[in-house]
Amino acid sequence: MSKTSGVRNVWVFGYGSLIWRPGIAYQERRVARVRGWTRRFWQGSHDHRGLPHAPGRVVTLVPETGATCEGVAYRVGKALAKATFEGLDHREKNGYRRHSVQLEFRLGGTSAGIVYIAPVDNHAFLGPAPVDEMIAQISRAAGPSGTNLDYLRQLESALRRLEIDDPHVFELARRLRQSRSQAAVR
């Protein structure tokens, strides 16, 4: 775990539900990116968008040479850093770990930041799968935080509002809409 003591402010980078539902007190919000990472629906959700016997799929970052992942960075004041990380540690408890990253802000500048990433060796990592299998899993999964379908829709909508291009997310959302419209016609 990264230490937060001794810092004036800390930036927290969100690339999934933190974009549209941060749930933290912050002083500033900026569109930012991290290099060398790509967003993928490869993490199992047993506690928010699925259940232990029927996990949903949520995003994590996976390393990829030359890739960038855009999201939102939140600046948290020193006075709230401890409480913020306690809350995020609980929220991201299903396989995510804190990582230090270098943030590049869309409007210029850089800063050190913290991001939660679910590495491939965590107990809930699902990894890649054929698109149709991911869509089927996302379509049927639901948990205490709502449906997995809503998670995908919210993420797609937030990325589009922020003018962030993510072919992986957009392809899943497009294919999911397509499969649901085909099912409605039947």
C-alpha positions as CSV (number, residue, x, y, z in Angstrom):
1,M,0.0,0.0,0.0
2,S,1.2,3.5,-0.8
3,K,1.6,5.9,2.1
4,T,-0.4,9.1,2.2
5,S,1.3,10.8,5.1
6,G,3.6,13.7,4.5
7,V,1.8,14.7,1.3
8,R,0.1,18.0,0.8
9,N,-2.6,16.6,-1.6
10,V,-3.0,13.3,-3.3
11,W,-4.5,12.6,-6.8
12,V,-6.7,9.5,-7.1
13,F,-7.2,8.2,-10.7
14,G,-10.5,6.7,-11.6
15,Y,-11.1,4.7,-14.9
16,G,-14.2,2.8,-14.0
17,S,-17.1,3.6,-11.7
18,L,-15.0,6.3,-10.0
19,I,-15.6,8.4,-13.1
20,W,-19.3,8.7,-12.6
21,R,-19.7,7.8,-9.0
22,P,-16.6,8.9,-7.1
23,G,-18.1,8.7,-3.6
24,I,-15.2,10.7,-2.2
25,A,-14.7,14.3,-1.1
26,Y,-12.4,16.0,-3.5
27,Q,-11.1,19.5,-4.1
28,E,-10.6,19.3,-7.9
29,R,-11.5,17.0,-10.8
30,R,-9.5,16.7,-14.0
31,V,-9.5,14.5,-17.1
32,A,-6.2,12.7,-17.0
33,R,-4.4,9.7,-18.5
34,V,-1.8,7.1,-17.5
35,R,0.6,5.6,-20.0
36,G,1.4,1.9,-20.4
37,W,-2.0,0.7,-19.2
38,T,-5.3,-0.2,-21.0
39,R,-8.8,-0.6,-19.5
40,R,-10.3,-4.0,-19.8
41,F,-13.5,-5.8,-18.5
42,W,-11.3,-8.6,-17.1
43,Q,-12.0,-8.3,-13.3
44,G,-14.7,-10.3,-11.6
45,S,-17.1,-8.5,-9.3
46,H,-18.4,-10.7,-6.6
47,D,-19.4,-7.9,-4.3
48,H,-20.8,-5.0,-6.4
49,R,-22.0,-6.0,-9.8
50,G,-22.3,-9.7,-9.3
51,L,-22.4,-12.3,-6.6
52,P,-19.9,-15.0,-5.4
53,H,-21.7,-17.7,-7.4
54,A,-22.3,-15.4,-10.4
55,P,-19.7,-12.7,-10.7
56,G,-20.1,-9.7,-13.0
57,R,-17.3,-8.2,-15.1
58,V,-15.8,-4.8,-14.2
59,V,-12.8,-3.0,-15.5
60,T,-9.2,-3.1,-14.4
61,L,-6.0,-1.8,-16.0
62,V,-3.7,-4.2,-17.7
63,P,-0.2,-3.3,-18.8
64,E,0.2,-2.7,-22.5
65,T,3.3,-1.2,-24.2
66,G,2.4,2.1,-25.9
67,A,-1.2,2.2,-24.5
68,T,-2.8,5.0,-22.7
69,C,-5.9,5.0,-20.5
70,E,-7.9,8.2,-19.9
71,G,-10.1,8.7,-16.9
72,V,-10.6,11.2,-14.2
73,A,-8.2,12.3,-11.5
74,Y,-9.5,13.7,-8.2
75,R,-7.4,15.9,-5.9
76,V,-7.9,15.0,-2.3
77,G,-6.6,17.3,0.5
78,K,-4.2,15.9,3.1
79,A,-6.8,16.2,5.8
80,L,-9.1,13.8,4.0
81,A,-6.6,11.5,2.5
82,K,-6.6,8.9,5.3
83,A,-10.4,8.6,5.3
84,T,-10.6,8.6,1.5
85,F,-8.2,5.7,1.2
86,E,-9.9,3.8,4.0
87,G,-13.2,4.1,2.0
88,L,-11.6,3.3,-1.3
89,D,-9.7,0.3,0.2
90,H,-13.1,-1.1,1.3
91,R,-14.8,-0.3,-2.0
92,E,-12.0,-1.9,-4.1
93,K,-11.4,-4.8,-1.7
94,N,-12.3,-7.5,-4.3
95,G,-8.8,-7.9,-5.8
96,Y,-7.7,-4.3,-6.3
97,R,-4.4,-2.9,-5.0
98,R,-3.1,0.6,-4.9
99,H,-0.4,1.6,-7.4
100,S,1.5,4.7,-7.8
101,V,1.3,6.2,-11.3
102,Q,2.3,9.4,-13.2
103,L,-0.8,11.3,-14.3
104,E,-0.9,13.5,-17.4
105,F,-3.7,16.0,-17.3
106,R,-5.6,16.7,-20.5
107,L,-5.2,20.5,-20.1
108,G,-1.5,20.2,-19.3
109,G,0.7,19.3,-16.5
110,T,1.6,16.1,-14.6
111,S,1.5,14.8,-11.1
112,A,2.0,11.6,-9.1
113,G,-1.2,9.8,-8.4
114,I,-2.7,6.6,-6.9
115,V,-4.8,4.2,-8.9
116,Y,-6.5,0.9,-7.9
117,I,-5.6,-2.0,-10.2
118,A,-6.7,-5.6,-10.0
119,P,-3.6,-7.5,-11.0
120,V,-3.8,-10.8,-12.9
121,D,-2.8,-12.8,-9.8
122,N,-5.8,-11.7,-7.7
123,H,-8.5,-14.2,-6.7
124,A,-11.2,-12.5,-8.8
125,F,-9.3,-12.0,-12.0
126,L,-11.3,-13.4,-15.0
127,G,-9.0,-12.3,-17.8
128,P,-9.9,-12.1,-21.5
129,A,-12.8,-13.9,-23.0
130,P,-14.6,-13.9,-26.4
131,V,-16.8,-10.8,-26.7
132,D,-20.0,-12.9,-26.8
133,E,-19.1,-14.6,-23.5
134,M,-18.3,-11.3,-21.9
135,I,-21.6,-9.9,-23.1
136,A,-23.6,-12.9,-21.8
137,Q,-21.9,-12.6,-18.4
138,I,-22.5,-8.8,-18.2
139,S,-26.2,-9.2,-19.4
140,R,-27.1,-11.6,-16.6
141,A,-24.9,-10.4,-13.6
142,A,-26.3,-8.3,-10.8
143,G,-25.2,-7.5,-7.3
144,P,-25.7,-5.1,-4.4
145,S,-24.6,-2.1,-6.4
146,G,-26.9,-2.9,-9.3
147,T,-26.7,-4.7,-12.6
148,N,-23.5,-5.3,-14.5
149,L,-25.4,-4.0,-17.6
150,D,-25.9,-0.7,-15.8
151,Y,-22.2,-0.5,-15.0
152,L,-21.3,-0.9,-18.7
153,R,-23.9,1.7,-19.7
154,Q,-22.8,4.2,-17.1
155,L,-19.1,3.7,-18.1
156,E,-19.8,4.1,-21.8
157,S,-21.9,7.2,-21.2
158,A,-19.3,8.8,-18.9
159,L,-16.5,8.2,-21.4
160,R,-18.5,9.7,-24.2
161,R,-19.4,12.8,-22.1
162,L,-15.7,13.3,-21.4
163,E,-14.8,12.6,-25.0
164,I,-12.6,9.7,-24.1
165,D,-12.3,7.0,-26.8
166,D,-12.1,3.5,-25.6
167,P,-12.7,0.9,-28.3
168,H,-12.9,-2.0,-25.9
169,V,-15.7,-0.5,-23.8
170,F,-17.5,0.9,-26.8
171,E,-17.4,-2.4,-28.7
172,L,-18.8,-4.3,-25.7
173,A,-21.6,-1.7,-25.3
174,R,-22.4,-1.8,-29.1
175,R,-22.5,-5.5,-29.2
176,L,-24.6,-5.6,-26.0
177,R,-27.2,-3.2,-27.6
178,Q,-27.2,-5.3,-30.7
179,S,-27.8,-8.6,-28.9
180,R,-30.6,-7.0,-26.8
181,S,-32.3,-5.6,-29.9
182,Q,-32.1,-8.9,-31.7
183,A,-33.6,-10.7,-28.6
184,A,-36.4,-8.1,-28.5
185,V,-37.3,-8.9,-32.2
186,R,-37.6,-12.6,-31.5
